[in-house]
Amino acid sequence: MTSAGTSQEETGAPAAPGRVAAVLYVCAERSKLTPTFAADRAEEEGRAFAEARGLTLAEVVTDPYGAPEPCRRKGWMRVRELAEAGTVGVVIVRWPACIAPNAFHELRHREIRWLQDRGVRVRYSWEPLTSGGGEGA
């Protein structure tokens, strides 16, 4: 979902003992009138989600919205690096389309499987999805 631009990363502290480390991935469409509103909202929601569930945010990684292929996004590749290294046990995204748009759901399922194969869960922070557990497929 990347368009032109670069990813931004914010490094945080490692997880406290007994807490699972998570990465918050923000990839949100930009409005012309309020270009940062969606990303700001997704980050705020993701931070609240992590706090409410006792997750420690290791990093917040952002990508501009646009390209459907997750592996062509610098930020998503950082998420994969964190998962591969065993740094995080959870990836928090606002909703499934943050990973790949619905029209490219097979890419989203591929990425979720890849994360699960490394012991990493995907959790959705958007309230209607959290009531059902907020787990990725």
Backbone hydrogen bonds in HBPLUS format (Angstrom, degrees):
<---DONOR---> <-ACCEPTOR-->    atom                        ^
c    i                          cat <-CA-CA->   ^        H-A-AA   ^      H-
h    n   atom  resd res      DA  || num        DHA   H-A  angle D-A-AA Bond
n    s   type  num  typ     dist DA aas  dist angle  dist       angle   num
A0002-THR N   A0067-ALA O   3.14 MM  65  4.14 121.9  2.49  99.6 102.5     1
A0067-ALA N   A0002-THR O   2.34 MM  65  4.14 126.3  1.60  91.9 108.9     2
A0008-GLN N   A0062-THR O   3.25 MM  54  5.21 142.8  2.39 119.2 129.6     3
A0062-THR N   A0008-GLN O   2.86 MM  54  5.21 157.3  1.91 158.8 163.6     4
A0010-GLU N   A0060-VAL O   2.84 MM  50  5.08 141.7  1.99 144.9 155.2     5
A0060-VAL N   A0010-GLU O   2.96 MM  50  5.08 149.7  2.05 138.4 148.1     6
A0012-GLY N   A0058-ALA O   2.70 MM  46  4.83 157.3  1.75 151.1 143.8     7
A0019-ARG N   A0016-ALA O   2.93 MM   3  5.41 159.0  1.97 143.6 143.5     8
A0056-THR N   A0020-VAL O   2.90 MM  36  6.08 165.7  1.92 150.9 155.8     9
A0089-GLY N   A0021-ALA O   2.86 MM  68  5.79 170.8  1.87 152.0 151.1    10
A0022-ALA N   A0056-THR O   2.75 MM  34  5.88 150.3  1.83 157.6 157.6    11
A0058-ALA N   A0022-ALA O   2.72 MM  36  5.69 163.8  1.75 159.6 165.1    12
A0023-VAL N   A0090-VAL O   2.98 MM  67  6.48 150.8  2.07 152.3 159.7    13
A0092-ILE N   A0023-VAL O   2.83 MM  69  6.17 169.3  1.85 160.5 163.9    14
A0024-LEU N   A0059-GLU O   3.01 MM  35  6.41 164.6  2.03 156.4 158.9    15
A0061-VAL N   A0024-LEU O   2.84 MM  37  6.17 163.7  1.87 164.2 169.8    16
A0025-TYR N   A0092-ILE O   2.84 MM  67  6.02 168.3  1.86 168.2 171.4    17
A0026-VAL N   A0061-VAL O   2.84 MM  35  6.20 164.7  1.86 159.8 165.0    18
A0063-ASP N   A0026-VAL O   2.93 MM  37  6.41 149.1  2.03 159.6 165.3    19
A0037-PHE N   A0034-THR O   3.19 MM   3  5.48 153.6  2.27 111.8 119.7    20
A0040-ASP N   A0036-THR O   2.82 MM   4  5.87 165.4  1.84 162.2 167.2    21
A0041-ARG N   A0037-PHE O   2.86 MM   4  6.00 161.5  1.90 153.6 159.0    22
A0042-ALA N   A0038-ALA O   2.90 MM   4  6.07 160.3  1.94 146.8 152.4    23
A0043-GLU N   A0039-ALA O   2.92 MM   4  6.11 157.1  1.97 149.5 155.5    24
A0044-GLU N   A0040-ASP O   2.92 MM   4  6.11 166.3  1.94 151.6 155.7    25
A0045-GLU N   A0041-ARG O   2.90 MM   4  6.01 165.8  1.92 152.2 156.4    26
A0046-GLY N   A0042-ALA O   2.88 MM   4  5.95 155.4  1.94 141.9 149.2    27
A0047-ARG N   A0043-GLU O   2.88 MM   4  6.08 158.7  1.93 153.5 158.5    28
A0048-ALA N   A0044-GLU O   3.07 MM   4  6.28 161.1  2.10 147.7 152.8    29
A0049-PHE N   A0045-GLU O   2.89 MM   4  6.09 155.2  1.95 147.3 154.7    30
A0050-ALA N   A0046-GLY O   2.97 MM   4  6.19 162.4  2.00 148.4 152.3    31
A0051-GLU N   A0047-ARG O   2.98 MM   4  6.19 168.0  1.99 151.9 155.2    32
A0052-ALA N   A0048-ALA O   2.92 MM   4  6.04 164.8  1.95 151.9 156.0    33
A0053-ARG N   A0049-PHE O   3.21 MM   4  6.35 132.3  2.45 140.0 151.5    34
A0053-ARG N   A0050-ALA O   3.15 MM   3  5.28 137.0  2.34  99.5 111.4    35
A0055-LEU N   A0050-ALA O   2.86 MM   5  4.73 163.3  1.88 147.1 143.9    36
A0054-GLY N   A0051-GLU O   3.23 MM   3  5.20 168.6  2.25 105.7 108.7    37
A0072-ARG N   A0069-GLU O   3.07 MM   3  5.65 163.7  2.10 120.8 124.4    38
A0073-ARG N   A0070-PRO O   3.00 MM   3  5.50 158.2  2.05 122.2 123.8    39
A0077-MET N   A0073-ARG O   3.04 MM   4  6.27 155.1  2.10 151.1 158.3    40
A0078-ARG N   A0074-LYS O   3.13 MM   4  6.47 139.7  2.30 140.6 151.2    41
A0078-ARG N   A0075-GLY O   2.99 MM   3  5.06 124.9  2.30  96.2 110.9    42
A0079-VAL N   A0075-GLY O   3.06 MM   4  6.51 148.7  2.16 146.4 155.1    43
A0080-ARG N   A0076-TRP O   2.97 MM   4  6.35 157.3  2.03 151.3 156.7    44
A0081-GLU N   A0077-MET O   2.96 MM   4  6.24 151.4  2.04 141.0 148.8    45
A0082-LEU N   A0078-ARG O   2.99 MM   4  6.29 160.6  2.03 153.6 157.5    46
A0083-ALA N   A0079-VAL O   3.02 MM   4  6.30 155.5  2.08 149.2 156.2    47
A0084-GLU N   A0080-ARG O   2.79 MM   4  5.98 166.5  1.81 156.4 160.2    48
A0085-ALA N   A0081-GLU O   2.96 MM   4  6.08 152.4  2.03 148.0 154.9    49
A0087-THR N   A0082-LEU O   2.96 MM   5  5.16 141.8  2.11 163.2 163.8    50
A0086-GLY N   A0083-ALA O   3.05 MM   3  5.14 150.0  2.14 102.2 111.7    51
A0121-ARG N   A0089-GLY O   2.96 MM  32  6.30 162.8  1.99 143.7 140.2    52
A0091-VAL N   A0121-ARG O   2.78 MM  30  6.21 153.3  1.85 160.1 168.9    53
A0123-ARG N   A0091-VAL O   2.83 MM  32  6.16 163.6  1.86 162.0 164.6    54
A0093-VAL N   A0123-ARG O   2.98 MM  30  6.37 160.4  2.02 163.9 170.4    55
A0125-SER N   A0093-VAL O   2.88 MM  32  6.12 148.7  1.98 138.2 148.0    56
A0126-TRP N   A0094-ARG O   3.11 MM  32  5.13 147.6  2.22 140.1 137.1    57
A0098-CYS N   A0095-TRP O   3.00 MM   3  5.81 165.0  2.02 127.1 132.1    58
A0099-ILE N   A0096-PRO O   2.98 MM   3  5.78 149.5  2.08 122.6 129.2    59
A0104-PHE N   A0101-PRO O   2.78 MM   3  5.35 155.0  1.84 119.2 127.9    60
A0105-HIS N   A0102-ASN O   3.17 MM   3  4.88 138.5  2.35 119.5 111.2    61
A0107-LEU N   A0104-PHE O   2.89 MM   3  5.66 141.9  2.04 122.8 131.9    62
A0109-HIS N   A0105-HIS O   2.89 MM   4  6.22 163.7  1.92 157.9 161.6    63
A0110-ARG N   A0106-GLU O   2.98 MM   4  6.09 151.7  2.06 137.7 145.6    64
A0111-GLU N   A0107-LEU O   3.03 MM   4  6.27 160.0  2.07 147.1 151.6    65
A0112-ILE N   A0108-ARG O   2.93 MM   4  6.19 160.7  1.97 155.3 160.8    66
A0113-ARG N   A0109-HIS O   2.94 MM   4  6.08 163.4  1.97 148.3 153.0    67
A0114-TRP N   A0110-ARG O   2.93 MM   4  6.14 156.4  1.99 146.0 153.1    68
A0115-LEU N   A0111-GLU O   2.97 MM   4  6.24 159.6  2.01 149.3 153.9    69
A0116-GLN N   A0112-ILE O   2.86 MM   4  6.09 165.2  1.88 153.1 157.6    70
A0117-ASP N   A0113-ARG O   2.83 MM   4  6.03 152.0  1.91 151.7 158.8    71
A0118-ARG N   A0115-LEU O   2.90 MM   3  5.24 148.7  2.00 108.0 118.2    72
A0120-VAL N   A0115-LEU O   2.98 MM   5  5.06 163.2  2.01 136.1 133.2    73
A0119-GLY N   A0116-GLN O   2.91 MM   3  4.88 162.6  1.94 111.2 112.8    74
A0136-GLY N   A0122-VAL O   2.60 MM  14  4.72 138.1  1.77 147.3 143.2    75
A0124-TYR N   A0134-GLY O   2.70 MM  10  4.75 144.4  1.82 125.8 138.1    76
A0129-LEU N   A0126-TRP O   2.84 MM   3  5.60 141.9  1.98 128.8 139.3    77
A0130-THR N   A0126-TRP O   3.14 MM   4  6.27 137.0  2.34 140.7 150.5    78
A0130-THR N   A0127-GLU O   3.04 MM   3  5.02 129.8  2.30  99.5 113.5    79
A0131-SER N   A0127-GLU O   3.37 MM   4  6.54 146.7  2.49 160.5 163.9    80
A0134-GLY N   A0129-LEU O   2.99 MM   5  5.08 121.0  2.35 157.5 142.6    81
A0133-GLY N   A0130-THR O   2.96 MM   3  5.03 154.9  2.02 114.3 114.3    82
